[in-house]
Amino acid sequence: MRVGISLLTLVPGVVGGSETYARELTRALARMGKLEYEAFVPPIAQDAADGLPTRVIREYGARTTTAGRASAMARAWAAPGRLRRALRLETFDAVHFPLSVMLPPPGDTAPAAVTVHDLQHETYPEFFSRAELAYRRVLYRRAATSSRIVIAISEHAREALLERYGLDPERVVAIPLGVDHDRLRPGNEPRQPFLLYPANPWPHKNHARLYEAFALVRRERPDLRLALTGTGHDAAALPEGVETRGRVPDDELVDLYRTASALVFPSLYEGFGLPPLEAMACGCPVAVSRATSLPEVCGDAAEYFDPLSSEDMARAIAAVLDDPAAYAVRGPERARRFTWEATARRHEDVYRRLAG
């Protein structure tokens, strides 16, 4: 049985947690998958399907920016025949599009699954430009309704798809993401007096309320700092005690998880929420928003707060700082429930179902 996996819309460093999902899924399939795979990758991300047989699709000419990604998709949709000929989809028994957008629509050439990571634009349309909102509303719905199976990355995401798009529940499968436990595990480094928030400054990431909460906590802990990672932070405009590390390599992020006093995650919307789970795997205490999929992911291993209340956020941060040991024990226990191998096995079940 031959399965094609399209990673064409992956732009390194731009598409966030969906990039982690795509890369870790293909690595896990390469390690333990039972089917025959071929991944389609763009010239800008030739290493995206680490371990799987790969074909670089030069007919899809994306550049390393969000605008370049949109331009490449527009060209593909305007002339789908050229790209379809390059992909040779008719030679596969099933095709998977892990990055929410199908390029090009497979038609009758192979039964397809698409992963829809979230429907944030339906809940918070004000967070998007008019052009991006129109693009998401059209393309996400088209991808979900034209696929034989839709994969959601959490039960919350699955329920959103059923509610918003009226899909047949039999067609929508929730498969949680995983953790690389060889890389993400507790270390022996001493904890330092800083909070960590790994997120680009997108509107739903809720940085402004975090700064308010941090100022409240810092009244009692003047030595505490807040470290941000991700691109787009204006270092000159950050409040006192807040610093940006920029986009950090994976190994440096693990070091931050292992040395931070706590991770604080005030996001308003997540399809899954990998950073809290990764932090817990490293024994880092976690204070997290009580929103969307996050309670489903973190279970009883984190301290929750209302993301619309800086006071409640400050309370939760203080709670994990005052009693870190309990969270440091529960976090790794919770994270061990999530593995990329289990994620890959459930994807193979979907591929077999497509072909059947």
C-alpha positions in Angstrom: 0.0 0.0 0.0 1.5 3.3 -1.1 0.8 6.5 0.8 1.7 10.0 -0.3 2.3 12.8 2.3 2.3 16.3 1.0 4.5 18.8 2.9 4.5 21.3 0.1 3.0 24.2 2.2 5.6 23.9 5.0 7.7 27.1 5.3 10.4 26.5 7.9 10.0 28.7 11.0 6.7 30.2 9.8 3.9 27.7 10.4 4.5 27.1 14.1 3.4 23.9 15.8 2.1 22.4 12.6 5.7 22.2 11.4 6.6 20.2 14.5 3.7 17.9 13.9 4.6 17.3 10.2 8.3 16.7 10.9 7.7 14.4 13.9 5.0 12.5 12.2 7.2 11.6 9.2 10.1 10.8 11.5 7.9 8.4 13.5 6.5 6.8 10.3 10.1 6.3 9.1 11.0 4.5 12.3 8.0 2.3 12.8 5.6 2.7 9.9 4.4 -0.5 8.2 3.3 1.0 4.8 5.2 2.3 1.8 5.6 6.1 1.9 6.7 8.9 -0.3 6.7 12.5 0.9 6.4 15.5 -1.4 8.5 18.5 -0.2 9.2 22.0 -1.5 12.7 23.1 -2.5 12.8 25.4 0.6 12.3 22.4 3.0 14.0 19.4 1.4 14.7 17.9 4.8 11.1 18.1 6.0 10.4 14.4 5.8 13.4 13.2 7.7 13.8 9.4 7.1 11.0 8.9 4.6 11.6 8.5 0.9 11.3 12.1 -0.5 10.6 13.7 -3.8 11.4 17.4 -4.2 8.6 19.1 -6.1 10.3 22.0 -7.9 7.0 22.9 -9.7 5.9 24.2 -6.3 8.1 27.3 -5.8 7.4 28.6 -2.4 9.7 31.2 -0.7 10.6 31.4 3.0 7.9 33.9 4.0 4.2 33.8 4.6 3.6 35.9 1.6 5.7 33.6 -0.5 3.7 30.6 0.7 0.5 32.4 -0.2 1.8 33.3 -3.7 2.9 29.7 -4.4 -0.5 28.3 -3.3 -2.2 30.8 -5.6 -0.2 29.7 -8.5 -0.9 26.1 -7.8 -4.6 26.6 -7.5 -4.6 28.7 -10.8 -3.0 25.9 -12.7 -3.5 22.6 -10.7 -2.8 20.3 -13.7 1.0 21.0 -13.7 1.3 20.3 -10.0 -0.9 17.2 -10.2 1.3 15.8 -13.0 4.4 16.3 -10.9 2.8 14.6 -7.9 1.5 11.6 -9.8 -1.3 11.1 -7.2 -2.9 8.4 -9.2 -0.1 6.1 -8.3 -1.0 6.2 -4.6 -3.6 4.3 -2.6 -4.0 7.2 -0.1 -2.8 10.8 0.3 -2.4 12.9 3.4 -2.2 16.7 3.6 -0.9 17.3 7.2 -0.8 21.1 6.9 -4.5 22.1 6.6 -4.4 23.0 2.9 -4.7 20.5 0.0 -2.5 21.2 -3.0 -3.9 20.4 -5.5 -7.3 18.9 -4.6 -6.8 15.2 -5.5 -10.2 14.7 -7.2 -10.6 11.0 -8.1 -6.9 10.3 -8.2 -6.5 9.1 -4.6 -8.6 9.1 -1.4 -7.3 11.9 0.8 -7.1 12.9 4.4 -6.4 16.4 5.6 -5.3 17.6 9.1 -7.1 20.7 10.2 -5.2 22.1 13.2 -7.7 24.6 14.4 -10.5 26.9 13.4 -9.3 30.0 15.3 -10.5 32.3 12.5 -14.1 31.2 13.3 -13.8 32.1 17.0 -11.6 35.2 16.7 -12.0 36.6 13.2 -10.7 40.0 14.5 -7.2 38.5 14.8 -6.8 38.1 11.1 -6.5 40.6 8.2 -9.4 40.7 5.7 -7.3 38.8 3.1 -6.2 36.0 5.5 -9.6 35.6 7.0 -11.2 35.2 3.5 -8.4 32.7 2.6 -9.0 30.6 5.8 -12.7 30.6 5.5 -12.6 29.4 1.9 -9.7 27.0 2.0 -10.2 25.4 5.3 -13.8 24.6 4.6 -12.9 23.3 1.1 -10.2 21.1 2.5 -12.4 19.7 5.2 -15.4 19.0 3.0 -13.5 17.6 0.0 -11.4 15.1 2.0 -12.6 11.6 2.7 -11.3 11.8 6.3 -10.4 14.9 8.4 -7.8 14.5 11.2 -8.1 16.9 14.2 -5.3 17.2 16.7 -7.5 17.2 19.7 -11.1 16.5 20.7 -11.7 20.2 21.1 -10.6 20.7 17.5 -12.8 17.8 16.3 -15.8 19.3 18.0 -15.2 22.6 16.4 -15.1 21.0 13.0 -18.3 19.2 13.6 -20.0 22.3 14.9 -18.8 24.8 12.3 -18.7 22.7 9.2 -21.5 20.2 9.9 -19.3 17.2 8.9 -20.3 13.6 9.4 -18.8 12.5 12.7 -17.6 9.3 11.1 -15.3 11.3 8.8 -13.6 13.3 11.6 -10.9 11.6 13.7 -9.1 13.1 16.7 -5.4 12.1 17.0 -3.4 13.9 19.7 0.1 15.0 19.1 3.2 13.6 20.8 6.4 14.3 22.6 10.0 13.3 21.7 10.8 11.8 25.1 14.4 11.0 24.1 15.0 14.8 23.8 12.4 16.2 26.1 13.0 14.9 29.6 14.0 16.3 33.1 17.6 17.3 33.5 19.8 18.1 36.5 20.2 21.8 35.8 19.2 24.1 38.7 16.1 26.2 38.1 16.7 29.9 37.5 14.5 32.9 38.4 12.7 33.3 35.1 9.4 32.5 33.5 9.3 31.2 29.9 6.8 31.8 27.2 7.7 30.3 23.8 5.4 32.0 21.3 5.4 34.5 18.4 3.5 37.7 19.3 0.3 36.7 17.4 -2.9 38.2 18.8 -4.2 35.0 20.3 -1.0 34.4 22.2 -2.2 37.1 24.6 1.2 38.8 25.5 -0.3 42.0 26.7 -2.2 40.4 29.6 0.9 38.3 30.4 2.9 41.5 30.9 0.2 42.8 33.3 0.3 39.6 35.3 4.1 39.5 35.3 4.2 43.0 36.7 1.9 41.9 39.5 4.0 38.8 40.4 7.2 40.9 40.2 6.0 43.1 43.1 6.8 40.2 45.4 9.6 38.7 43.4 11.6 41.6 42.0 14.4 39.3 40.7 12.0 37.4 38.5 12.4 37.7 34.7 10.2 36.7 31.8 12.0 35.2 28.8 10.2 35.1 25.4 11.1 33.1 22.4 9.9 33.4 18.8 10.2 36.0 16.1 8.6 39.4 15.9 9.1 40.7 19.4 10.2 44.3 19.6 12.9 44.2 22.3 12.9 48.0 22.8 9.2 48.0 23.6 9.2 45.2 26.2 8.3 46.0 29.8 10.9 46.0 32.5 12.2 42.5 33.3 11.0 41.0 30.0 13.6 39.8 27.4 13.4 38.2 24.0 15.6 35.4 22.9 14.3 35.4 19.4 13.9 32.1 17.5 16.0 29.5 19.4 17.3 26.1 18.2 15.5 23.1 19.5 18.4 22.2 21.9 18.3 25.7 23.4 14.6 25.5 23.9 15.1 22.2 25.9 17.6 24.0 28.1 15.1 26.7 28.7 12.4 24.2 29.7 14.9 22.6 32.1 16.1 25.8 33.8 13.0 28.0 33.9 11.2 28.4 37.2 7.9 27.9 35.3 6.3 28.0 31.9 3.4 30.4 31.6 1.1 29.9 28.6 -1.7 32.5 28.4 -3.0 31.6 24.9 -6.6 32.3 24.1 -6.8 29.6 21.5 -4.9 26.4 20.7 -5.7 23.5 18.5 -3.5 21.4 20.7 -0.8 23.3 22.6 2.6 21.6 22.4 4.8 23.9 24.5 3.0 23.2 27.8 3.3 19.4 27.2 7.0 19.7 26.2 7.7 21.8 29.3 5.9 19.2 31.5 8.0 16.4 29.9 11.1 18.3 31.1 9.8 18.7 34.6 9.0 22.4 34.3 6.1 23.6 36.3 3.3 25.0 34.1 0.7 27.7 34.5 -1.7 27.5 31.6 -4.8 29.1 30.2 -8.1 27.4 30.8 -9.1 27.6 27.2 -9.9 25.4 24.2 -7.8 22.3 24.1 -5.3 23.1 26.8 -7.1 21.4 29.8 -7.5 18.3 27.6 -3.7 18.2 27.0 -2.4 19.2 30.4 -4.9 17.3 32.6 -4.2 17.7 36.3 -0.5 18.4 35.9 -0.8 22.2 35.5 -2.2 25.2 37.3 -5.0 26.9 35.3 -6.1 30.5 35.0 -8.6 32.6 33.2 -6.7 34.1 30.2 -8.8 37.2 30.3 -7.8 38.1 33.8 -4.3 39.3 34.6 -5.0 38.9 38.3 -6.0 35.3 38.0 -3.0 34.7 35.8 -0.7 36.2 38.4 -2.3 34.0 41.1 -1.6 30.8 39.0 2.0 31.9 38.4 2.5 32.5 42.1 1.0 29.1 42.8 3.5 27.1 40.7 6.4 29.2 42.0 5.4 28.6 45.6 5.0 24.8 45.1 7.1 23.7 42.1 7.8 20.1 43.3 4.2 18.9 42.9 4.1 20.1 39.3 7.5 18.8 38.5 6.4 15.3 39.4 2.9 15.4 37.8 4.2 17.0 34.6 6.4 14.2 33.2 3.8 11.6 34.3 1.2 13.4 32.2 3.5 13.9 29.2 4.4 10.2 29.0 0.8 9.6 27.8 1.7 11.4 24.5 4.2 9.8 22.1 4.8 10.4 18.4 4.9 6.6 17.9 1.3 6.4 19.1 0.4 9.4 16.8 2.0 7.6 13.8 0.2 4.3 14.5 -3.2 6.1 14.6 -2.3 7.9 11.3 -1.6 4.5 9.7 -5.0 3.4 10.8 -6.5 6.3 8.9 -4.4 5.6 5.8 -5.6 1.9 5.8 -9.1 3.1 6.2 -8.7 5.5 3.2 -7.4 2.7 1.0 -10.1 0.3 2.1 
